[in-house]
Amino acid sequence: MNKSILTALLVAALSTTAPLAEDAAKALRIVTSFDIESMNPAEDGFWMQEFGVAELLMKFQPDGTNQPWLLQSLVAQDDLTWIATVRNDVAFQNGRSLDADAVLAAIERQIAHSDGARGSVPEGTRFEKTGDFEITISTTAPWPELPGVLSNEGVFLIYDTAAVEAVGEDWRQLVGAGIYTGPYQVTALTPDRLVTERFDHYWRGEPALPGVTVNFVSDPNARILAVQNDEADIALYPPIAARPVVEATPGLHFNYGTPSTGGFLGFMNIKAAPFDDVQVRQALLKAIDYDEIANVVFGGVLEQATGLYNKSFPWALENYETDLEEAAALLDAAGWGLDGDVRRKDGEALSLNLVIYPQQPDLVPMSGAIQAQLRKLGIEVKITSVDDVYAALLGNEVDWDLGLSSEGTVSWGVASPFLNRYLATGGGRNFAGYANEEVQALIGELKVAVDTARRDAILQRIQTILVEEDPYVFALNIHQGRVVVNDAYAGYQPGFALYHVSYETGPSPAQ
């Protein structure tokens, strides 16, 4: 998209967008695409940790580990017992102390009211108070992924349960009730915005800002214009296509570079030709130019996929390789010979239907790049866009050979949920009925394997199978966080694992 077209779209978008909140005493102003519907902590509270209002027991780190946050420590006493020690210097914003009773109350309420929490706790698990600031977690089978579960914003968000229960279901009364422990407390929540102010008694020290205002603006171009027009400081989730215009506009900066825990993934329909042939699947992996996708098509805004996982994880293998000669040899061996510019087998052209969806506009240039790359090998590619990619792939609403989707392969340091959902037999998004007995056994073992070296070995073996022996799903890139910011926040880096605001977040030092 050229600059003039994108600029026109930006102007048109802003003209239909409601005015944003005025700068309030240098409070940080963020615009995001998602709205926060209510103060109900069980259903909408996960947003609060993203913007510095709420906190969790553990915190996911870029190196793949989970470190204590509201906990002082989390120690595995044996394979079936964890000791969680709660910090003794934390209070809710309403002044009530955080202790073992408060944490247990939040955990119990989440299990009762949150599907995410209920589905994350193995059957038979017990959470018991064993000291004023100590909780013992007992399980009937090893639960090695507990640290990651406690880092997951959708599982055990910590809040003042007594204050929540006191309002019944009139969630509006929780505005200003100080039910969380973070550096900023909610003063207003409307359909258009969240407004917070500094919590002066925050346990880690004085927050850097007087407050944070988060405006909900669904149009990505309008979010960028909000920053340009000094109605916002940070715009989350900008489209990559906007980068050239942003970088050419004085006072705007397109910042990126925080690798995430997922990316655009490709799923091959192994139930039908041509991907029912493992050699054709292996050829596809060799035919994709991962470097070109990341660094040419997207100019480095997306990180190159060298394997299924972000390469910073200790278990990640870098086992992707672009090799057109090897890809051609595999296709020849599978009987797909080159006939002019097209590969044919028994007179039929090798043609793929690639499925994308409009909610991810970056899939348009990506699918075009894949189409051009495969054409070099004599493979024809037709691109089909569907409104609901999951329904299309699961329900076979369209004839598909390769489906693309944006997915997280690691949930706050936990690899099992993705594997269970997308690769395990009967998984809710096992689109093509992938069934590999060894992979199935490894997924089951990973759930209870305690030894770190063994867990790494399990994940590496799965990655090897998915490339060398029985390919099905593969990564086309690793996402990187990206934002558009003004000069005041020129040094702001996209938050890792959705941590957009901390108590240290503030304007960049003057140059």
C-alpha positions in Angstrom: 0.0 0.0 0.0 1.5 3.4 -1.0 1.7 6.4 1.3 -1.0 8.4 -0.3 -3.6 5.6 -0.1 -2.8 4.8 3.5 -2.8 8.5 4.4 -6.3 8.8 2.9 -7.5 5.8 4.9 -6.1 7.3 8.1 -7.8 10.6 7.5 -11.1 8.8 6.7 -10.9 6.7 9.8 -10.3 9.6 12.1 -13.2 11.5 10.7 -15.6 8.8 12.0 -14.0 8.3 15.4 -15.3 9.9 18.6 -13.0 12.4 20.3 -10.6 10.8 22.8 -9.9 11.9 26.3 -7.9 15.0 26.9 -4.4 14.7 28.3 -4.9 14.7 32.1 -1.8 16.1 33.9 0.5 14.0 31.7 -1.2 10.8 32.3 -0.2 8.1 29.8 -2.8 7.9 27.0 -3.1 4.5 25.2 -5.4 3.5 22.4 -6.2 -0.2 21.9 -8.4 -2.2 19.6 -10.1 -4.2 22.4 -12.7 -2.9 24.8 -13.1 -3.8 28.5 -16.7 -4.6 29.0 -17.0 -4.6 32.7 -15.3 -4.7 36.1 -16.3 -8.4 36.5 -12.9 -9.8 37.6 -13.7 -13.4 36.6 -14.7 -12.5 33.0 -12.9 -9.2 32.2 -10.3 -8.8 34.9 -7.5 -10.3 32.7 -7.3 -6.9 30.9 -6.4 -5.2 34.1 -3.0 -6.8 34.5 -2.1 -5.5 30.9 -2.5 -1.9 31.9 -1.0 -1.8 35.4 -4.1 -2.3 37.5 -3.9 -6.0 38.5 -1.1 -8.4 39.2 -0.6 -12.2 39.3 1.2 -14.6 41.5 3.9 -15.3 39.0 5.3 -13.4 35.9 6.3 -14.9 32.6 9.7 -13.7 31.4 11.2 -13.4 27.9 13.6 -16.2 28.5 10.7 -18.6 29.0 10.8 -18.9 32.7 8.2 -17.8 35.3 9.4 -15.8 38.3 7.6 -14.8 41.5 5.5 -11.6 41.4 3.0 -11.4 44.2 4.6 -14.6 45.6 7.9 -14.4 47.4 8.7 -17.9 46.2 7.2 -21.0 44.7 9.0 -24.2 45.5 8.3 -27.8 44.5 8.7 -29.7 47.8 8.3 -33.0 46.0 6.6 -34.2 42.8 3.1 -33.8 44.3 3.6 -30.8 46.6 4.3 -27.1 46.0 4.8 -24.5 48.7 3.7 -21.0 47.7 4.9 -18.1 49.9 3.0 -14.9 49.6 4.8 -11.6 49.9 4.2 -10.0 53.3 4.5 -6.3 52.1 1.6 -6.1 49.6 -1.8 -4.5 50.1 -4.8 -4.1 47.9 -5.5 -0.5 46.7 -8.3 -0.3 49.3 -5.8 -0.9 52.1 -6.6 -4.6 52.9 -3.5 -6.8 53.3 -2.6 -9.5 50.9 -2.0 -12.7 52.7 -2.6 -16.4 52.3 -6.4 -16.1 53.1 -6.8 -13.4 50.5 -4.9 -15.4 47.8 -6.9 -18.5 48.6 -10.2 -16.6 48.4 -9.3 -15.3 44.9 -8.2 -18.8 43.7 -11.4 -20.4 45.0 -13.6 -17.7 43.5 -11.8 -18.0 40.1 -12.3 -21.7 40.1 -16.0 -21.2 40.8 -16.6 -18.4 38.3 -13.9 -18.7 35.5 -13.8 -21.4 32.9 -10.1 -20.6 32.3 -9.3 -21.3 36.0 -11.5 -24.3 36.3 -10.1 -25.9 33.2 -6.5 -25.3 34.3 -6.6 -27.1 37.6 -6.0 -30.9 37.5 -8.7 -33.0 39.3 -8.0 -33.6 42.9 -5.7 -30.6 43.4 -6.0 -29.0 46.9 -5.0 -25.4 47.9 -4.5 -25.2 51.7 -3.4 -22.5 54.0 -0.3 -23.7 56.0 0.8 -20.3 57.4 -0.3 -16.7 57.4 1.6 -16.2 54.1 2.0 -19.8 53.0 -0.2 -22.0 50.8 0.5 -25.6 50.1 -0.7 -27.0 46.8 -1.2 -30.8 46.7 -1.9 -32.8 43.6 -2.7 -36.4 42.7 -0.2 -36.3 39.8 2.8 -34.1 39.1 1.8 -30.6 37.9 5.1 -29.2 36.5 3.4 -26.4 34.6 2.0 -24.8 37.7 4.4 -21.8 37.5 3.1 -21.0 34.0 -0.5 -21.4 35.1 0.0 -18.9 37.9 1.4 -16.5 35.3 -1.6 -16.8 33.0 -3.8 -13.7 33.1 -6.9 -15.7 32.3 -6.5 -18.1 35.3 -5.7 -16.8 38.8 -5.9 -13.0 38.8 -5.5 -11.8 42.4 -8.2 -9.4 43.7 -10.0 -8.6 47.0 -12.8 -11.2 46.9 -14.7 -9.7 49.9 -15.1 -6.4 48.0 -16.2 -8.2 44.9 -18.8 -10.4 46.7 -20.1 -7.3 48.4 -21.4 -5.8 45.2 -23.4 -8.8 44.0 -23.3 -8.5 40.3 -23.4 -4.8 40.1 -19.9 -4.6 38.7 -20.1 -0.8 38.3 -19.7 -0.5 42.1 -16.1 -1.9 41.7 -15.0 1.2 40.0 -12.9 3.0 42.6 -13.2 0.0 45.0 -9.5 -0.7 44.8 -9.8 -4.4 44.5 -6.4 -5.0 42.8 -2.7 -4.6 43.9 -1.2 -2.9 40.9 0.4 0.6 40.5 -2.8 2.2 39.0 -6.4 2.0 40.3 -9.5 2.3 38.3 -11.5 5.6 38.6 -13.8 5.2 35.5 -14.8 2.6 33.0 -17.1 3.5 30.2 -17.8 1.8 26.8 -15.2 4.1 25.4 -12.3 4.1 27.9 -10.7 3.0 31.1 -9.3 5.7 33.4 -6.9 5.0 36.2 -4.8 7.0 38.7 -1.7 6.4 40.6 -1.9 4.1 43.7 0.4 6.1 46.0 1.1 3.1 48.4 2.1 0.6 45.7 4.4 -2.0 47.2 7.2 -1.7 44.7 7.6 2.1 45.0 6.0 5.2 43.6 4.5 4.7 40.1 6.1 6.9 37.4 2.8 8.4 36.1 -0.2 10.2 37.7 -2.4 7.8 35.8 -3.2 5.8 32.6 -6.1 6.3 30.2 -6.9 3.5 27.8 -9.3 4.4 24.9 -11.0 1.7 22.9 -10.7 2.4 19.2 -11.3 -0.6 16.9 -10.0 1.1 13.7 -6.2 0.7 13.5 -5.8 3.7 11.3 -7.7 5.9 13.7 -5.5 4.7 16.5 -2.4 5.9 14.6 -4.0 9.2 13.8 -4.8 9.7 17.5 -1.1 9.6 18.3 -0.3 11.9 15.4 -3.0 14.4 16.5 -1.7 14.3 20.1 -4.8 12.6 21.4 -2.8 9.6 22.5 0.8 8.7 23.3 0.8 5.0 22.4 -1.3 3.1 19.8 -1.3 -0.7 20.2 -1.5 -3.3 17.4 -0.8 -1.1 14.4 -0.9 -2.8 11.0 2.5 -3.5 9.5 1.4 -1.8 6.3 1.3 1.5 8.2 5.0 1.5 9.0 6.3 3.4 5.9 3.8 6.2 6.5 4.5 6.3 10.3 8.2 6.5 9.8 7.9 9.3 7.3 5.7 11.4 9.6 7.5 13.8 12.0 6.7 13.0 15.7 5.7 9.4 15.1 7.7 6.2 15.7 6.9 2.7 14.7 8.6 0.6 17.5 8.8 -3.2 17.3 11.1 -6.0 18.4 9.7 -7.8 21.4 9.4 -11.5 20.2 6.2 -13.1 21.3 5.2 -16.7 22.0 3.5 -17.4 18.7 3.1 -16.4 15.1 1.4 -17.2 11.8 1.1 -20.9 11.6 0.4 -23.1 8.6 -1.8 -26.2 8.9 -1.6 -28.8 6.2 -4.7 -30.9 5.3 -3.2 -34.3 5.6 -6.6 -36.0 5.0 -6.5 -35.3 1.3 -4.1 -35.1 -1.6 -1.5 -33.8 -2.1 -0.7 -33.5 1.6 -1.7 -37.0 2.4 1.8 -37.7 1.0 4.5 -37.0 3.6 7.0 -36.2 0.9 4.9 -33.4 -0.4 4.6 -32.0 3.2 8.3 -32.2 3.6 8.8 -30.4 0.3 6.5 -27.6 1.4 8.6 -26.9 4.5 11.7 -26.8 2.3 10.1 -24.5 -0.3 9.0 -21.8 2.1 11.5 -18.9 2.3 11.2 -17.9 6.0 13.8 -15.2 5.7 12.1 -13.5 2.8 8.7 -13.5 4.6 10.2 -11.9 7.8 12.8 -9.6 6.4 11.6 -8.7 2.9 7.9 -8.9 2.9 7.6 -7.5 6.4 10.8 -5.6 6.7 11.9 -7.3 9.9 8.8 -6.3 11.8 8.1 -10.1 12.0 10.9 -12.3 13.3 12.1 -15.1 11.0 10.8 -18.5 12.0 13.7 -20.9 12.5 11.5 -23.5 14.1 8.1 -23.9 15.6 9.0 -21.9 18.7 10.6 -18.6 19.6 14.3 -19.4 19.5 14.9 -17.8 22.9 13.1 -20.8 24.6 15.6 -23.4 25.9 13.7 -26.2 24.2 13.4 -24.5 20.8 15.1 -26.2 17.8 16.2 -24.2 14.8 15.4 -26.9 12.3 13.7 -25.0 9.4 15.7 -24.8 6.2 14.9 -23.3 2.8 16.2 -25.7 0.1 14.5 -25.5 -3.3 16.7 -28.3 -4.8 15.7 -30.6 -1.9 12.1 -29.6 -2.2 12.1 -30.4 -6.0 13.7 -33.7 -5.3 11.1 -34.6 -2.8 8.3 -33.7 -5.2 10.0 -35.7 -8.0 10.1 -38.7 -5.6 6.4 -38.3 -4.8 5.6 -38.5 -8.5 5.0 -34.8 -9.1 7.2 -34.2 -12.2 7.7 -30.8 -13.7 5.8 -30.3 -16.9 6.8 -26.9 -18.3 6.1 -24.5 -15.4 3.7 -26.8 -13.6 4.2 -30.0 -11.7 1.8 -32.8 -12.6 1.0 -36.3 -11.5 -1.2 -38.6 -13.6 -2.0 -35.5 -15.7 -3.3 -33.5 -12.7 -1.6 -30.2 -11.8 -0.2 -29.8 -8.3 -2.5 -27.1 -7.0 -3.1 -25.9 -3.4 -6.0 -23.9 -1.9 -4.6 -21.6 0.7 -7.1 -20.3 3.2 -6.7 -16.9 5.1 -9.1 -14.6 6.9 -9.7 -10.8 6.9 -9.3 -10.2 10.6 -5.5 -10.6 10.0 -4.7 -8.2 7.2 -1.0 -9.2 7.3 -2.0 -12.6 5.9 -2.6 -10.9 2.5 1.0 -10.1 1.7 2.1 -13.3 3.4 -0.1 -15.5 1.3 1.0 -13.6 -1.8 4.6 -14.3 -0.9 3.9 -18.0 -0.4 2.1 -18.1 -3.7 5.1 -16.6 -5.5 7.6 -18.9 -3.6 5.7 -22.1 -4.5 5.3 -21.0 -8.1 9.1 -21.3 -8.5 8.6 -25.1 -7.9 5.7 -25.4 -10.2 3.0 -25.4 -7.6 -0.1 -23.4 -8.2 -1.7 -21.7 -5.3 -5.2 -20.3 -5.0 -5.9 -18.0 -2.1 -9.3 -18.0 -0.4 -10.4 -15.7 2.3 -13.1 -16.9 4.8 -14.8 -15.0 7.7 -14.2 -17.7 10.3 -11.0 -19.7 9.6 -11.7 -22.2 12.5 -15.1 -23.0 11.2 -13.9 -23.3 7.7 -11.0 -25.7 8.6 -12.9 -27.8 11.1 -16.1 -28.0 9.2 -14.6 -28.3 5.8 -16.7 -25.5 4.6 -14.2 -24.9 1.8 -11.8 -27.3 0.1 -8.6 -26.4 1.7 -5.0 -27.7 1.6 -3.1 -25.1 3.6 -4.7 -22.9 6.3 -3.0 -20.0 7.9 -3.8 -18.7 11.4 -2.2 -16.5 14.1 -1.7 -18.7 17.1 0.3 -18.8 20.4 2.4 -21.9 20.7 3.3 -21.2 24.3 0.9 -19.9 26.9 2.8 -17.9 29.6 5.6 -20.5 29.4 3.3 -23.5 29.2 3.5 -25.6 26.0 0.9 -28.2 26.7 -2.3 -26.2 25.9 -1.3 -25.6 22.3 -0.2 -29.3 21.8 -3.4 -30.6 23.4 -5.7 -28.4 21.3 -4.0 -28.5 17.9 -2.0 -31.8 17.8 -3.6 -34.3 20.3 -6.1 -36.8 19.1 -9.5 -35.2 19.6 -8.1 -31.7 20.2 -10.7 -29.0 19.6 -8.6 -27.4 16.8 -6.9 -30.5 15.4 -8.1 -29.4 12.0 -7.0 -32.3 9.9 -7.3 -35.2 12.4 -3.6 -35.4 12.9 -2.8 -38.6 14.8 0.8 -39.6 15.5 1.1 -42.2 18.2 4.5 -41.0 19.4 3.5 -37.4 19.5 0.3 -38.4 21.4 2.4 -40.2 24.0 4.9 -37.4 24.3 2.1 -34.9 24.9 0.7 -37.1 27.7 4.2 -37.4 29.2 4.8 -33.7 29.1 1.8 -33.0 31.2 3.4 -34.8 34.2 7.2 -34.7 33.4 8.9 -32.9 36.3 12.6 -33.0 35.2 13.4 -29.9 33.1 15.9 -31.7 30.8 13.3 -34.4 30.1 10.6 -31.7 29.3 13.0 -30.0 26.9 13.8 -33.4 25.3 10.1 -34.1 24.8 9.4 -30.8 23.1 12.5 -31.2 20.9 11.4 -34.6 19.8 8.0 -33.3 18.9 9.6 -30.6 16.8 11.8 -33.1 15.1 8.8 -35.3 14.2 6.9 -32.3 12.8 9.8 -31.4 10.4 11.6 -34.7 9.5 9.0 -37.5 9.9 5.4 -36.4 10.0 4.9 -32.7 9.2 1.5 -31.1 9.9 1.8 -27.7 11.5 4.7 -25.2 11.1 5.5 -21.6 11.9 5.8 -19.0 9.1 7.2 -16.3 11.5 7.4 -15.4 15.1 5.4 -12.3 16.0 7.0 -9.3 17.5 5.3 -6.7 19.5 4.7 -3.4 17.7 3.4 0.0 18.7 3.1 3.5 17.3 4.3 6.2 19.7 4.9 9.9 19.8 8.2 11.7 20.6 7.4 11.7 24.4 7.4 7.9 24.4 9.9 7.3 21.6 11.8 4.9 23.8 8.8 2.8 24.7 9.1 -0.9 23.7 6.2 -3.1 23.1 5.2 -5.1 26.1 6.2 -8.8 26.4 3.3 -11.2 27.1 0.8 -8.3 27.1 2.5 -6.4 29.9 1.8 -2.9 28.5 2.2 -0.9 31.6 4.3 -1.3 34.7 5.0 1.0 37.7 8.2 2.1 35.8 6.6 3.0 32.5 7.0 6.7 31.7 8.0 9.2 29.1 11.4 8.7 27.5 14.3 10.8 28.9 14.8 14.1 27.1 17.4 13.9 24.3 
